[in-house]
């Protein structure tokens, strides 16, 4: 086995490789283009492309692809070989600067929300020079942005890069006011924790619902779930440990900073977390992580489930988005320091985030809206749909002191007393953590906990970067005109705290009392995706994104259409899968079981055995529930026929939420009850107990 330091990044055309292989003047020109965001000249691109090709071929690559992230939520790639005919029946291995910088996939075949008609096929992929190329499965992958022929963004990366530039621009305005002349840029960093389930592949292949939808549409609760809390942080099973080791190796080769791995709360649930990276690179790396989770699991005879709620009744899976802001000189702008009350720069950036979350709580909710995440948000495993912020005791006390104008004394860092002398002493943190909060301050960063596990982190970070950029823009506009910076700064911080303190809540977000309290505070509670998505196309949202050049009005409406259609299509696929499973598997199983019971009942009666109460009761119950199952199936079939009558996308989404999902839930309830009565010999689907405990 290779040393980890040799293994890490071995399949990445990173800065060290470029510095070693590129001519000095070409390397400098490329770095200048990246750092200043300027156009890359073709002669430079040609040299970089040829060097990149030579390196990739040495590593065994035969093809290249522009690797991009369309609105499907997953990645896309079209592979071209390096070969070029040279006229004598032989080939050359070639790769030009033009091929490196630009590709041309079919723009009409990806979701565009009406931006592109079917006959308007031309689109472009453009090299993102800030994200390193890498080799995956014998192919040189070049991270790219994806746009239409007329320049609209058709992907998740382009607006993410725009949002990073917007925040950089406004944060630099603020830093210059504080006299910072050394920093040249401000970047956002992200560390996305990724949760997932592992089950046996053979079990997975026996569940059409898992194959088609990613979640179980039927399944009675198992005798044992997560009640004993014995899976969380438990020792890794050998099969899981082997999978995790190979996964880490594959991620390390691609330069992904995979750091932490452990068992999660639910049986068969696990988590992997990386070290922080620049936001667009973190988004790239998380897409690679989700892809490799499935690939490596398959090699080990496992199936990896990344759906937000694969199993009812046990915890679903999220993706905690740890977000922070730093200068290019390495200063974390959300680091409180030893005396946060006196750290005016920290306090201004902190209240900028508080203001942003309060002003645009609806957009943050939109950024995590999906049919899958609707199953998870608000359950006792994830934050509720109400957006609020946790600051902790110390920072909340500071906010209170600022509001009241009172003096604040720093809390002393107490030594942790455990009551065992032999254990080492260590300072106790001044603030606890709050795992129920949607948006929690955790020392020098914010943890946005509402994301579903299958999400691209791009969407939530586009919103987060943009809304904070807007707060900073407003602050800079005020302070740049100030004649007394210190006085006006203090007044601005106090005013912001007073106006936006309603968003701060350090208590239990799961409590029913919080729902009532949040309503009193005027906080929104957008319970479902259909409730949330219209907030994306309000005048307030359009004005925000247009002002900072993140989305045009047309791009916003296109994404709204894509998200609404995605919601409807997801429920439609789930409903069709349910009806097919009931007709092809569950009903035949019930009929066979009733037939066997009836035969047994007849034989016992013919033999003069008068104690047939067990068989008789079973037959009656299964027969009654089977009849009920048929009625509920008919209702769902009829409701699905009605979906064709609705045309407008919001009307259609409301119908799916209120009618289709309701019919699905009623059908499932009957099927799950039947599962508890029909014999294991007859029941056609692996049960929750078998699925959740299939990896031994």
JOSUL-V56525 format. One record per pair of residues at least 4 apart in sequence whose ideal C-beta (glycine too) atoms are under 8 Angstrom apart, sorted by the first residue. I is the first residue (numbers start at 1). GAP is how many residues later the second one is. Records with the same first field share a line. If there is no record, write none. Layout:
I=GAP ; GAP
This chain:
2=4 ; 5 ; 8
3=4
4=4 ; 248
6=4
7=242 ; 245 ; 246
8=244 ; 245 ; 247
9=5 ; 7 ; 243 ; 244 ; 245 ; 246
10=243
11=48 ; 123 ; 124 ; 125 ; 242 ; 243 ; 244
12=5 ; 120 ; 121 ; 122 ; 123 ; 241 ; 242 ; 243
13=4 ; 5 ; 39 ; 42 ; 43 ; 119 ; 120 ; 121 ; 127
14=4 ; 118 ; 241
15=4 ; 117
16=4
17=4 ; 38
18=4 ; 9 ; 12 ; 30 ; 33
19=8
21=30 ; 33 ; 34
22=4 ; 5 ; 8 ; 25 ; 26 ; 29
23=4 ; 24
24=4
25=4
26=4 ; 18 ; 21 ; 22
27=4
28=4
29=4 ; 11 ; 12 ; 15
30=4 ; 10 ; 14 ; 18 ; 99
31=4
32=4 ; 6
33=4 ; 5 ; 6 ; 7 ; 11 ; 96
34=95 ; 96
35=149
37=128
40=4 ; 5 ; 61 ; 87 ; 89
41=4
42=4 ; 55 ; 56 ; 59
43=4 ; 54
44=4 ; 53
45=4 ; 52 ; 53 ; 55 ; 56
46=4 ; 50 ; 51
47=4 ; 50
48=4 ; 49 ; 52
49=4 ; 46 ; 47 ; 48 ; 50 ; 51
50=4 ; 45 ; 46
51=4
52=4 ; 43 ; 48 ; 81 ; 88
53=4 ; 11 ; 29 ; 40 ; 41 ; 42 ; 87
54=4
55=4
56=5 ; 8 ; 26 ; 79 ; 84
57=4 ; 5 ; 25 ; 36
59=76
60=75 ; 78
61=21 ; 74 ; 77 ; 78 ; 79
62=19 ; 20 ; 21 ; 76 ; 77
63=16 ; 17 ; 18 ; 19 ; 75 ; 76 ; 77
64=15 ; 16 ; 18 ; 31 ; 35 ; 75 ; 76 ; 77 ; 78
65=12 ; 13 ; 14 ; 15 ; 74 ; 75 ; 76 ; 77
66=11 ; 12 ; 37 ; 39 ; 59 ; 61 ; 76 ; 78
67=8 ; 9 ; 10 ; 74 ; 75 ; 76 ; 77
68=7 ; 8 ; 9 ; 37 ; 57 ; 75 ; 76 ; 77 ; 78 ; 87 ; 89
69=5 ; 6 ; 7 ; 77 ; 86 ; 87 ; 88 ; 214 ; 218 ; 387 ; 389
70=6 ; 40 ; 41 ; 76 ; 84 ; 85 ; 86
71=39 ; 40 ; 41 ; 42 ; 83 ; 84 ; 85 ; 488 ; 491
72=4 ; 38 ; 39
73=83 ; 381 ; 382 ; 383
74=213 ; 216 ; 217
75=212 ; 216
76=29 ; 34 ; 70
77=62 ; 64
78=25 ; 27
79=60
80=19
82=11 ; 12 ; 13
83=8 ; 9 ; 10 ; 11
84=7 ; 8 ; 9 ; 10
85=5 ; 6 ; 7
86=4 ; 5 ; 6
95=4 ; 5
96=4
97=4
98=4
99=4
100=27 ; 42
101=25 ; 26
102=22 ; 23 ; 24 ; 25
103=21 ; 22 ; 41
104=18 ; 19 ; 20 ; 21
105=4 ; 5 ; 18 ; 20 ; 41
106=4 ; 15 ; 17
107=5 ; 9 ; 13 ; 14 ; 15 ; 16 ; 39 ; 41 ; 42 ; 47
108=4 ; 8 ; 9 ; 10 ; 11 ; 12 ; 13 ; 15
109=12
110=13 ; 36 ; 44
111=451 ; 454 ; 455
112=4 ; 36 ; 40 ; 42 ; 446 ; 450
113=444 ; 445 ; 446 ; 447 ; 448 ; 449 ; 452
114=443 ; 444 ; 447
115=33 ; 37 ; 39 ; 439 ; 440 ; 443
116=4 ; 5 ; 7 ; 32 ; 36 ; 38
120=28 ; 29
122=26 ; 27
123=23 ; 24 ; 25 ; 26 ; 31
124=22 ; 23 ; 24 ; 25
125=19 ; 20 ; 21
126=18 ; 19 ; 20 ; 21
127=15 ; 16 ; 17
128=15 ; 16 ; 17 ; 29 ; 33 ; 152
130=31 ; 148 ; 150 ; 151
131=12 ; 149 ; 150 ; 153
132=11 ; 123 ; 149
133=7 ; 8 ; 9 ; 10
134=6 ; 7 ; 120 ; 121
135=4 ; 5 ; 6
136=5 ; 118 ; 152
143=14 ; 141
144=13
145=8 ; 10 ; 12 ; 13 ; 16
146=7 ; 8 ; 9 ; 11 ; 12
147=4 ; 5 ; 6 ; 7 ; 8 ; 11
148=4 ; 6
152=400 ; 402 ; 403 ; 406
153=5 ; 6 ; 9 ; 398 ; 402
154=4
156=4 ; 127 ; 300 ; 302 ; 303 ; 306
157=4 ; 123 ; 126 ; 301
158=4
159=4 ; 299 ; 303 ; 391 ; 392 ; 396
160=4 ; 119 ; 120 ; 123 ; 298 ; 301 ; 302 ; 305
161=4 ; 119
162=4 ; 300 ; 386 ; 387 ; 388
163=4 ; 298 ; 299 ; 300 ; 302 ; 303 ; 306 ; 385 ; 387
164=4 ; 23 ; 24 ; 115 ; 116 ; 301
165=4
166=4 ; 299 ; 300 ; 303 ; 382 ; 383 ; 384
167=4 ; 19 ; 21 ; 158 ; 298 ; 299 ; 301 ; 302 ; 305
168=4 ; 17 ; 18 ; 19
169=4 ; 300
170=4 ; 299 ; 300 ; 302 ; 303 ; 306
171=4 ; 15 ; 154 ; 162 ; 178 ; 298 ; 301
172=4 ; 11 ; 13 ; 14
173=4 ; 299 ; 300 ; 303 ; 307
174=4 ; 174 ; 175 ; 298 ; 301 ; 302 ; 305
175=5 ; 8 ; 11 ; 152 ; 170
176=4 ; 5
177=299 ; 302 ; 303 ; 308
178=166 ; 167
180=147
182=147
183=144 ; 145 ; 146 ; 148
184=144
185=142 ; 143
186=139 ; 140 ; 141 ; 142 ; 147
187=91 ; 92 ; 138 ; 139 ; 140 ; 141
188=90 ; 91 ; 135 ; 136 ; 137 ; 138 ; 273 ; 276 ; 277
189=87 ; 88 ; 89 ; 90 ; 93 ; 134 ; 135 ; 136 ; 137
190=86 ; 87 ; 89 ; 92 ; 93 ; 131 ; 132 ; 133 ; 267 ; 271
191=82 ; 83 ; 84 ; 85 ; 86 ; 91 ; 131 ; 254
192=81 ; 82 ; 90 ; 94 ; 127 ; 128 ; 129 ; 130 ; 259 ; 265
193=67 ; 78 ; 79 ; 80 ; 126 ; 127 ; 129
194=77 ; 78 ; 79 ; 92 ; 95 ; 96 ; 99 ; 112 ; 125 ; 259
195=69 ; 74 ; 75 ; 76 ; 122 ; 123 ; 124 ; 258
196=73 ; 74 ; 75 ; 76 ; 97 ; 108 ; 109 ; 110 ; 121 ; 257
197=69 ; 71 ; 72 ; 73 ; 107 ; 108 ; 113 ; 114 ; 120
198=42 ; 45 ; 70 ; 72 ; 99 ; 104 ; 105 ; 106 ; 107 ; 497
199=4 ; 5 ; 69 ; 103 ; 104 ; 106 ; 492 ; 493 ; 495 ; 496
200=4 ; 101 ; 102 ; 103 ; 491 ; 494 ; 495
201=4 ; 96 ; 97 ; 100 ; 101 ; 102
202=4 ; 99
203=4 ; 100 ; 483 ; 487 ; 488 ; 491
204=6 ; 7 ; 99
205=6 ; 98
206=479 ; 480
207=4 ; 9 ; 478 ; 479 ; 484
208=4 ; 369 ; 372 ; 373 ; 377
209=4 ; 6 ; 7 ; 8 ; 9 ; 365 ; 368 ; 369 ; 372
210=4 ; 5 ; 6 ; 93 ; 95 ; 100
212=361 ; 365
213=4 ; 94 ; 357 ; 360 ; 361 ; 364
214=91 ; 92 ; 93 ; 96 ; 158 ; 240
215=90 ; 92 ; 94 ; 95 ; 96 ; 157 ; 160 ; 359
216=94 ; 95 ; 96 ; 472 ; 475
217=357 ; 360 ; 361 ; 364 ; 447 ; 451
218=360 ; 363 ; 368 ; 450 ; 453 ; 454 ; 457 ; 467
219=92 ; 93 ; 453 ; 456 ; 466 ; 468 ; 469 ; 472
220=452 ; 453 ; 455 ; 456 ; 467 ; 468
221=4 ; 91 ; 92 ; 467
222=465 ; 466 ; 467 ; 470 ; 471
223=466
224=4 ; 43 ; 465
225=41 ; 42 ; 88 ; 89 ; 467
226=5 ; 6 ; 39 ; 40 ; 41 ; 88 ; 89
229=36
230=4
231=32 ; 33 ; 34 ; 35 ; 36 ; 37 ; 38
232=31 ; 32 ; 33
233=29 ; 30
234=29
236=4 ; 5 ; 8 ; 25 ; 27
237=4 ; 458 ; 459
238=4
239=4 ; 61 ; 63 ; 456 ; 457
240=4 ; 23 ; 30 ; 455
241=4
242=4 ; 58
243=4 ; 53 ; 54 ; 57 ; 59
244=4 ; 17 ; 26 ; 28
245=4
246=4 ; 50 ; 53 ; 54
247=4 ; 11 ; 25 ; 45 ; 46 ; 49
248=4 ; 10 ; 13
249=4
250=4 ; 42 ; 45 ; 46
251=5 ; 7 ; 34 ; 37 ; 38 ; 41
252=4 ; 6
254=31 ; 34
255=30
256=18 ; 29 ; 32 ; 33
257=17 ; 18 ; 19 ; 20 ; 28
258=14 ; 15 ; 16 ; 31
259=14 ; 15 ; 16
260=11 ; 12 ; 13
261=9 ; 10 ; 11 ; 12
262=8 ; 9
263=6 ; 7 ; 8
264=5 ; 6 ; 7 ; 51 ; 53
265=4 ; 50 ; 116
266=45 ; 48 ; 49 ; 426
267=47 ; 425 ; 426
268=423 ; 424 ; 425 ; 426 ; 427
269=45 ; 46 ; 48
272=17 ; 21
274=8 ; 11 ; 12 ; 15
276=6 ; 46 ; 48
277=4 ; 5 ; 8
278=4
279=4 ; 44 ; 178 ; 182 ; 186
280=4
281=4
282=4 ; 175
283=4 ; 173 ; 174 ; 175 ; 178
284=4
285=4
286=4 ; 33 ; 170 ; 171
287=4 ; 169
288=4
289=4
290=4 ; 16 ; 164
291=4
292=4
293=4 ; 11 ; 13
294=4 ; 9 ; 10 ; 12
295=4
296=4
297=5 ; 6 ; 7
298=4 ; 5
302=393
305=5 ; 12
306=11 ; 147 ; 148
307=9 ; 10 ; 65 ; 146 ; 147
308=8 ; 9 ; 10 ; 62 ; 64 ; 65 ; 67 ; 68 ; 144 ; 145 ; 146
309=7 ; 8 ; 63 ; 66 ; 67
310=6 ; 7
311=5 ; 377 ; 380 ; 381
312=63
313=375
314=378
315=64 ; 66
316=59 ; 60 ; 63 ; 65 ; 66 ; 136 ; 137
317=59 ; 135 ; 136
318=58 ; 63 ; 64 ; 131 ; 132 ; 133 ; 134 ; 135
319=132 ; 133 ; 134 ; 136 ; 138
320=127 ; 128 ; 129 ; 131
321=126 ; 127 ; 128 ; 130 ; 136 ; 139 ; 140 ; 143
322=120 ; 123 ; 124 ; 125 ; 126
323=122 ; 123 ; 124 ; 125 ; 138 ; 141
324=8 ; 9 ; 10 ; 120 ; 121 ; 122
325=7 ; 8 ; 9 ; 24 ; 143
326=4 ; 5 ; 6 ; 7
327=4 ; 6
331=4
332=112 ; 113
333=12 ; 13 ; 16
334=12 ; 15 ; 16 ; 19 ; 107 ; 110 ; 111 ; 112
335=11 ; 109
336=4 ; 7 ; 10 ; 59 ; 108
337=6 ; 9
338=72
339=4 ; 71
340=6 ; 7 ; 54 ; 55 ; 58 ; 70
341=6 ; 57 ; 60 ; 67 ; 69
343=4
344=4 ; 142 ; 145 ; 146 ; 149
345=4
346=4
347=4 ; 51 ; 55 ; 146
348=4 ; 127 ; 141 ; 144 ; 145
349=4 ; 123
350=4 ; 45 ; 91
351=4 ; 142 ; 145 ; 146 ; 149
352=4 ; 116 ; 119 ; 120 ; 123 ; 144
353=4 ; 93 ; 115 ; 118
354=4 ; 35 ; 142 ; 143 ; 146 ; 147 ; 149 ; 150
355=4 ; 116 ; 141 ; 144 ; 145
356=4 ; 108 ; 111 ; 112 ; 114 ; 115
357=4 ; 7 ; 30 ; 32 ; 82 ; 110 ; 146
358=141 ; 142 ; 144 ; 145
359=108 ; 111 ; 112 ; 141
360=4 ; 103 ; 107 ; 110 ; 184
361=4 ; 26 ; 142 ; 162 ; 163
362=4 ; 25 ; 162 ; 164 ; 170 ; 173
363=4 ; 100 ; 104 ; 172 ; 173 ; 178 ; 181
364=4 ; 23 ; 74 ; 75 ; 84 ; 86 ; 96 ; 99 ; 100 ; 103
365=4 ; 20 ; 22 ; 85 ; 159 ; 161 ; 167 ; 170
366=97 ; 166 ; 167 ; 169 ; 170
367=92 ; 93 ; 95 ; 96 ; 97
368=5 ; 9 ; 82 ; 83 ; 84 ; 87 ; 91 ; 92
369=4 ; 5 ; 157 ; 159 ; 160 ; 163 ; 164 ; 194
370=4 ; 82 ; 84 ; 85 ; 159 ; 193 ; 196 ; 197 ; 200
371=158 ; 195 ; 196 ; 199 ; 200
372=4 ; 80 ; 82 ; 198
373=4 ; 77 ; 78 ; 79 ; 82 ; 156
374=154 ; 155
375=4
376=5 ; 6 ; 76
377=5 ; 6 ; 7 ; 8 ; 73
378=4 ; 5 ; 6 ; 7 ; 149
380=130
382=67 ; 68
383=53 ; 54 ; 55 ; 66 ; 67 ; 126
384=54 ; 125 ; 126 ; 130 ; 131 ; 141
385=140 ; 141 ; 142 ; 143 ; 147
386=52 ; 123 ; 128 ; 129 ; 132 ; 137 ; 138 ; 139
387=51 ; 52 ; 63 ; 116 ; 136 ; 137
388=49 ; 50 ; 51 ; 115 ; 116 ; 117 ; 121 ; 130 ; 135
389=48 ; 49 ; 50 ; 51 ; 52 ; 57 ; 114 ; 115 ; 116
390=44 ; 47 ; 49 ; 50 ; 51 ; 114 ; 115 ; 116
391=4 ; 5 ; 8 ; 40 ; 50 ; 113 ; 115
392=4 ; 38 ; 39 ; 40 ; 42 ; 49 ; 114
393=4 ; 37 ; 38 ; 39 ; 113
394=4 ; 17 ; 36 ; 37
395=4 ; 36 ; 46
396=4 ; 108 ; 110
397=4 ; 11 ; 14
398=4 ; 10
399=4 ; 98 ; 102 ; 105
400=4 ; 6
401=4 ; 5 ; 6 ; 7
402=91 ; 92 ; 95
403=91 ; 94 ; 95 ; 98
405=89
411=19
413=14 ; 15 ; 17
414=13 ; 14
415=10 ; 11 ; 12 ; 13
416=9 ; 10 ; 11 ; 12
418=5
433=7 ; 9
434=6 ; 72 ; 75
435=5 ; 14
436=72 ; 73 ; 74
437=12 ; 68 ; 69 ; 72
438=10 ; 11 ; 12 ; 71
439=7 ; 8 ; 9 ; 10 ; 11
440=6 ; 7 ; 9
441=4 ; 5 ; 6
442=4 ; 5
448=12 ; 16
450=10
451=4 ; 6 ; 9
455=4 ; 5
457=4
458=4
459=4
460=4
461=4
462=4 ; 88
463=4
464=4
465=4
466=4 ; 78 ; 79 ; 82 ; 84
467=4 ; 77
468=4
469=4 ; 79
470=4 ; 74 ; 77 ; 78
471=4
472=4
473=4 ; 75
474=4
475=4 ; 17
476=4
477=4
478=4 ; 10 ; 14
479=6 ; 9 ; 10 ; 13
482=6 ; 7
483=5
484=4
485=4
486=4
487=4
488=4
489=4
490=4
491=4
492=4
493=4
494=4
495=4
496=4
497=4
502=19 ; 20 ; 21
503=20
505=4 ; 9 ; 12 ; 13
507=4 ; 7
508=6
509=5
510=4
511=4
512=4
513=4
514=4
515=4 ; 10
516=4
517=4
518=5 ; 7
519=4 ; 6
526=5 ; 6 ; 9
527=4
528=4 ; 129
529=4 ; 34 ; 38 ; 124 ; 128
530=34 ; 37 ; 120 ; 123 ; 124 ; 126 ; 127
532=4
533=27 ; 30 ; 31 ; 34 ; 120
534=4 ; 26 ; 116
535=6
536=5 ; 20 ; 23 ; 24 ; 27
537=4 ; 5 ; 19 ; 20 ; 23
538=4
539=4
540=4
541=4 ; 15
542=4 ; 11 ; 14
543=4
544=4 ; 6
545=5 ; 6 ; 11
546=4 ; 5 ; 6 ; 7
551=4 ; 5 ; 8
552=4
553=4
554=4
555=4
556=4
557=4
558=4
559=4
560=4
561=4 ; 88
562=4
563=4
564=4 ; 85 ; 86 ; 88 ; 89
565=4 ; 84
566=4
567=4 ; 86 ; 89
568=4 ; 75 ; 81 ; 84 ; 85 ; 88
569=4
570=4
571=4 ; 85 ; 86 ; 89 ; 90 ; 93
572=4 ; 68 ; 71 ; 84 ; 88
573=4
574=4 ; 90
575=4 ; 61 ; 64 ; 65 ; 85 ; 88 ; 89
576=4 ; 64
577=4
578=4 ; 58 ; 86 ; 89 ; 90
579=4 ; 54 ; 57 ; 58 ; 61
580=4
581=4 ; 5 ; 104
582=4 ; 5 ; 47 ; 51 ; 85 ; 89
583=4 ; 50
584=4
585=4 ; 99 ; 100
586=4 ; 43 ; 85 ; 88 ; 98 ; 99
587=4 ; 39 ; 42 ; 43 ; 46
588=4 ; 96
589=4 ; 89 ; 93 ; 94 ; 95
590=4 ; 32 ; 35 ; 36 ; 39 ; 84 ; 88 ; 92
591=4 ; 35
592=4 ; 90
593=4 ; 29 ; 85 ; 86 ; 89
594=4 ; 25 ; 28 ; 29 ; 32
595=4
596=4 ; 86
597=4 ; 18 ; 21 ; 22 ; 25
598=4 ; 21
599=4
600=4 ; 15
601=4 ; 11 ; 14 ; 15 ; 18
602=4
603=4
604=5 ; 8 ; 11
605=4 ; 5 ; 7
612=4
613=4
614=4
615=4
616=4
617=4
618=4 ; 59
619=4
620=4
621=4 ; 56
622=4 ; 52 ; 55 ; 56
623=4
624=4
625=4 ; 45 ; 48 ; 49 ; 52
626=4 ; 48
627=4
628=4 ; 42
629=4 ; 38 ; 41 ; 42 ; 45
630=4
631=4
632=4 ; 31 ; 34 ; 35 ; 38
633=4 ; 34
634=4
635=4 ; 28 ; 31 ; 32
636=4 ; 24 ; 27 ; 28 ; 31
637=4
638=4
639=4 ; 20 ; 21 ; 24
640=20
642=4 ; 13 ; 17
643=9 ; 12 ; 13 ; 17
646=5 ; 6 ; 9
647=4 ; 5
648=4
649=4
650=4
651=4
652=4
653=4
654=4
655=4 ; 5
656=4 ; 5
657=4
658=4
659=4
660=4
661=4
662=4
663=4
664=4
665=4
666=4
667=4
668=4
669=4
670=4
671=4
672=4
673=4
674=4
675=8 ; 10 ; 12
678=4 ; 5
679=4
680=7
683=4
686=4 ; 5 ; 8
687=4
688=4
689=4
690=4
